Amino acid sequence: MPASRPPLFIGGEIYRGSTYGAKHPLAIPRISTVIDLSRAMGWLPDAVYRDTHVASEAEILRFHSADYVAALRRAEAEQRVDAETGARYNLGKMENPIFAEMYRRPATSVGSTLQAARLLLAGEADVVYAPAGGTHHARAGRASGFCYFNAPVLGILDLLDQGVERVLYVDLDAHHGDGVEEAFADDDRVLTISVHEDGRWPYTGKAEDRAGGMARNLPMPPGFNDSEMAYAMREAILPLGRAFAPQILMIQTGADALAEDPLSRLELSNRALWDAVADLLPLAPKTLVVGGGGYNPWSVGRCWAGIWAVLNGVNPMTPLTPEAEAILRGLTWQRAAGRNPPERWFTTLADDRRPGPVREEVRRVVGMVVL
């Protein structure tokens, strides 16, 4: 790229030190790591950084039900839920635990996506990166899959409310973008495309499932490799995007499809995601890039910092500065892989590519995804 105006980065300090709990996959730092790495590499000057706001209740109620929002506020204030409330709204268990910022943190994620959408519409940038804004599982009236509010849905609704007529949403997360698909299944202004692991929670997003007609799903087998991702992009995702001719593109860049993530069996390198983002950018005049899953602190931090480099037309293969290497060496992870991490997690952003054969099951899925 880069665009005629430099991309903008939407961040926030609430994520520094906030955790879903010591045993939760989101015990790890993610947004703060991406901010720190990008600054340490010299890629994030103050002029392009924007601190976000906590979305207002009125903004959140554009999609979420008033009773659910009230229950989430109350749960944060009291740091507990009763059994009936927990069951009704899917709160208080390992999936969506009670934690200190359980309302404010997701409300800030919504704020970042709304802010990004509005900056695009105001003409302040052609590309905006909001890595906190990829919470794609939440439903109108309940939490789901670590997601308390659905920031992509609220961002897209804001774009539609402002008169945008065609939004393309491409979800690269290992888990099906079910909440976004469901929200826009019957809205011909929004085409959702999700590439995810077949047979993985939430067990939806089959290739034959087109919801109300505006969804395309590419469920991929375990071991999904870089060559297969490139094939899916070339043969299905990019042609679908060109045919739809979006005014605005949203890319959800969950890093849990990477080989070293603990919550999927996909085998992508971060360079496959960087290539995918670069290939998608020409599909629309304006692009909003959000994060998503990612549960290995080194792989998600390195991947998302590299995405920011790609958005700026910078080679993410650039050698690390000493400051960036110190940030990576300072990370910790309680899983077994974190107790003796490989040296390359400290010394480079880029994974080795993971090419391989394009298997018949991948070709079959790609062949099913046509307009």
N, C-alpha and C positions, 0 to 999 in steps of 0.2 A: 504494500500500500504506500506510503501513508496518504491520507486524505488531504484535501486542500487546507483544511483546518486541523490542527493536531488533535488526536483523540484525547478525551477526558477520562479521568479515573475517579470513581466514586468510592470513598472509603469511610471508615469510622473506627473510633477507638474503643467502642463497647466490646468488640471481639477480643481485645487484648486482655487475657486473663479470664474471660467468660468461658464456662465449661458446662456441658450437660451432666457432668458427674464423672468421677475418676474412672469408672468402669465402662463408660459409654464410648462408642466409637468417636463421638465428637468431644472427647476430652482434649483433643489435640489443637494447637494453634494453627489457623489457616489464613484468615484474612490479614492478620497482623504480619505473618511471615511474608506474604506476597507484597505487602506495602514495604516492609523493611528490605526485602531483596531487591525490589525495583528501585528503591532509593539508593541502596548500596551500589547498584550497577550504574547509577547515573541516568536512569531511564524515567524517573518520576520527579521532575522539578515542581516546585510549589505552584507554578503557573497553570499546570494541568490537573492538579489534585483538588478535589472538592470533598469536604466533609459533609456527610449526609445528615438528614433530619430523621427523627422518629415520626413515622406516618401517623397522622391524626386518626382518631376513631372514625370520623366521617370518611376519610380516605379508605380505611380498611373495610368499612361497611358497604362499600361499592360492590364487594363480592361476598364477604363473610357475614353470617347471621348475627344479629344483635345479641342473642342469648349466648352464643358461643364466645363472642368477644368479651362479654361481661364475665363469663365463667373463667376465661383465661386471665383476665385482669385480677379477678378475685383469687385465683390459684397462686399468682405471683405474690400478691399482697400477704396471703395467709401461709404460703409455702406448704400447702396441702390441698387435697381434694377428697371429698367423701366418695364412697364407693359408687353411688348413683351418678354423680357428676363425672367421675373418672370413666365409667362405662359409656356414658352418653357421648362424651366428647373425645374419648380415646386419650385420656391424660393420666399421668401418674404411674405408668409402667415403664419398663426399660426402653421401649420404643420412643415414647414422648414423655420424658421424666419431668418431675418438678425440679426446677432449679432457679437460681436467684433472679435471672433476667428473662424468664420464660415468656413474658409479654413484650418487654422492651427490646430484646434482641431481635425477634422476628419482625416487630414493628419497624425497627431500624432497617432491616433487610428490605422490607416493603418500601420504606422511604428511599432507599438507594435506587431501586428499580424505577419508582415514580420520578425521581429526580433525573435519572438518565433519560427516560422517555421525554420529559419536558425540555431537557437541554437539546435533544435532537430536534424536536418540533420548533423550538425557538431559533434554530439555526446556529447555535453556539458551537456545534460539532457535528461531524458526519458519523463518527464512531464514539460510543461511550462504553466504558468497561465498568461494570458493577459486580465484582466477584461475589459479594454477599447475597446477590439477588436471585439465586437459582433454586429456591425452595419449591419444588414442582409437584409435591404429592398432596398437600393439604386440600381438604374439601371445604365447601362453604360453611359447614357446621361441625367440623371435627378435625383434629390433628391426624397426621398420617406420615409415617416414614421419616421421622425426625423433623418434620415440617409443620409448624403451627399456623402460619399464614402462607398463602400461595402468592409469592411476589411476582412470578412471571404472569400469572393470570391478571393480577391487579395492574401490572405495567401495560399489558396488552389492552385491557379495558380502558385505561386512560388514553391510549393512542386512538382507540376507536371512538371514544367520546369526543376527541378533538378533531374528528373527521377523517382519520386515516381509513382507507377502504380495503387495503390488502396487507395483511401481516403474515409473514412466514416465520414459523417457530420450528427450529431444528434442535433436537435434544440428543446430545451425545453421551449422556450419562449411562452407566451400566444398568440402571433401573428404569423401567418404562415410565415415561412422563405422563402418568395416568391422570393426575389432577388437571393438567392443562388440556389434555385431549378431551376429557369429560366436559370441561367448562365451555369449550368451543365446538363441540361435536356437530351442532346444527347451525353454526354460523359460517356462511360461505365467505366471510371476509378474512377468515383465519384458517390457514393450512398448517397442520401440525405434522411433523415428521420425527419419529423417534427411532434411534438405533440403540438397542439394548440387548442384554443377555437373555436368551430363551430359557424358560424354566426358572427364572430368578424372581424373587419377590418384586412386585406385587402380583405376579403370575397373570398379567394381562398383556395386551399389546401383541396379539398374534398377527401374522402377516395378512390373514384374511379379514381382520377386524378393521373396518374403516369408520367405526362409530356412526355418526350421522352422515358420513360421506366426505368429511373434511379432515380425515386422519389417514396417515400412511405409517405403517409399522414395519421395522426390519429387526425381528428377533434373531440374534446371532448365536451360534453354538459356542460352548466353552472352547477356549483356545483361539478365539477370533484374533487375527493377526493384522499387521500393518498393510500387507498386500490386499487382504480382504476388505479392510476399511477403504483403501484407495479404490478398489473395484466398486464397492457400494456407492461411494461418492460419485464416481464417474458414470456409472450405469443407471443409477436411480435417483439419488438425492439432488444432484445438480440439474439433471433434466427436469425433474419435478419442480424445482425452484424456478428455473427459467420459464417454464410454461405458466406458472402462477404469476410471475412478474410482480413481486411484492414491492410496495412502497417502502416498507421497513422490515428488516430482518432481525429476529432475536435468536441468538445462539446460546444454548445452555451447555456449558462445558464441564460437566461433571468429570472429575479425574478418577473416579472409581473403576473405569474401564481399563486402567493401566495395569500392567502385569503384576506390579508389586503392591497392589491394593488388596486388603484382606477381605473385602466384601463382594468380590466377584471372581469369576474364573476366566475372564477375558485376558488377552495377552498383548494389548497394545503398548507401544512405546509412547512417550509424550510427544515425540516428533510426528506421530500419526495424527494426534489431535491438533498440533500446530499446523500441519499441512491441511487438515480439514477446515480449520478456521480461515486460513489463507484462501482456500478454494471457494469458500462460501461468500466471502466479502463482496465479490463483484455482483452478486445476485440482486442487490438493492442499493439505492443511493444512500441509505442511512442504516446503521447497524447498532444494535444494543447487545452487548455480550455479557452474560451472567455466568456465575459459577455453578455449583451443584454439589454432588457427592465428592468423596475423596477422603480417605481415612488413614492414609500413611502420611505423616507430616512432611516427610522429605519429598515424596512423589507429588503430592498436591501442591506444595509450595513451589517446587521447581517448575511444574507444569504450568501453573497459572502465571508465574512471573514470565515464563517464556511466551505465553499467549499475549501478555501486555507488550512484549518486545515485537511479536509478529504484527500486532495492530499498529505499531509505530514504524513498521518497515525496518526494524533492527534485527540483525541476525542473532537469535538466541543461543547460537553456538559460541558467542563471544566468551573468551576466558573470564572466569570469575575474578572480581576484585578481592583483595584480602578481606575487606569488610563483609562482602557477600559470603565468602567461605566461612567467616567467623559466625555468621548468622546460622548457617546450615550445621556447623559443628556444635552450636549451642542448643539445637533441638533435642528433645528426648521423646521416647515412645515406650510405653510399658509392655507392648507385645514382644514376643520372643525375637522377631526380626529387628526390633529396635535396640536390643541389648548388644548387638555386634553388627552394626550396619556396615555395608560395603563402603570403601573409601570414595567411590565415585558419587555417592550421595552427597558428599561434602565438596567435591572439587569441580563439578560441572552441572549445568542445568539440564543438559541433553542426555537422554537415554540412548543406548545403542538401538538402531532400528531392529524391528522384529518382523522380517519378511517371512513369507511362507507360501504354500500352495493356496489357491482359491478353491475351497472345497465345494463339492456339489450342493451341499445343503445351503451354502451361502448364495450360490448362483440361483438356486430355486427360490429363495426368499426375494432376492433382487428382482427376479423375473415376475414375481407376483405384484410388485409395487409399481403400478403404472396408473396414469390418470385415466 
